[in-house]
């Protein structure tokens, strides 16, 4: 004879009720529907959280790849940026520092004219604070300081170059409000620049509106004698606010700082709020599934009132009867949660791996909808789903425990 598995009496009865056959098949169908409801609810929550988390992280990574983590300016201006870069580079957690000059202008080639943000950089230091060097599609950032002829170089975003219909080696005209000195006074005149590189940082706002020139060329274009900022990159993006505060505290109040969390506060606050709202809305599906569990157990109690009465007359106490129906509800919740969580994770992986959901990049800044499942979110969804399913078992289980055997068997 084969040995019977040693499982608790209550769990054995709960399994028999869940896997009922023949006359009790209706109960099994209702249990299956409840399990599917839990699975769909958990899967929806996992996918919704993955979408919002993925979008938030993708935008954050692209913004931080295009921008430094901290901007530092100084009251009265930065006279010797080499000395300031060396000083700030010694600050705790700072892993990169580079000067920056920024201004607005117009750029045109052929019959196309586009507004442009012109950023003056030191090609040797800029890669330590942004990802522009690794984002080069053609040409080189170092070519900004290579003087092959008398025409200064300019590096354009890939989408900006496409709008202007230019490639590496072509010439463009740059117009700024500062202008040049002429016999008739200072007038804004276009100045020729040669395209020496194209970059694609993955953020449409940058790829379509930004251009890089050498630091000295930017100071000529905007008639400046000092750099605007010193850009900093830190080893941990979450510590950027502390680094910004440390700079002001250690170097003095004449140093003004602004970190990436302040500059993009409204964007990430909106994304976080949307993530919470979507999670709550989709989480109602799990509550609906929990109500299905309540209905299933109530139907089961009504169907099995004779069995419950017999169990009580045979010596089963109220705690055992309660445990039987709680175990059944928890089994439905555990199976549904496991299937739903696995399906949600698998679908999120497939959607993200193969980039199945495409989006207009000029609207959402990203070309496809990213899915990222954080272990913390995944565990929280599973825990909350199981808790909701457990709570749903309490009322019908207590009702079963209160059943009077004499009343239940009177008319049997």
WOLIN-V688813 format. One record per run of one state. SS is the DSSP state (H for helix, E for strand, C for the rest). FROM is the first residue (numbers start at 1). TO is the last residue. If there is no record, write none. Layout:
# WOLIN-V688813
SS/FROM/TO
SS/FROM/TO
This chain:
# WOLIN-V688813
C/1/8
H/9/18
C/19/21
H/22/66
C/67/69
E/70/74
C/75/77
E/78/78
C/79/80
H/81/89
C/90/93
E/94/109
C/110/111
E/112/121
C/122/122
H/123/126
C/127/135
E/136/139
C/140/140
H/141/145
C/146/152
E/153/157
H/158/164
C/165/170
E/171/175
C/176/179
E/180/182
C/183/184
E/185/187
C/188/190
E/191/199
C/200/203
H/204/207
C/208/209
E/210/214
H/215/221
C/222/226
E/227/227
C/228/228
E/229/234
C/235/236
H/237/251
C/252/254
E/255/259
H/260/263
C/264/264
H/265/303
C/304/304
H/305/313
C/314/317
H/318/353
C/354/357
E/358/358
C/359/360
H/361/364
C/365/367
E/368/368
C/369/374
H/375/401
C/402/404
H/405/409
C/410/412
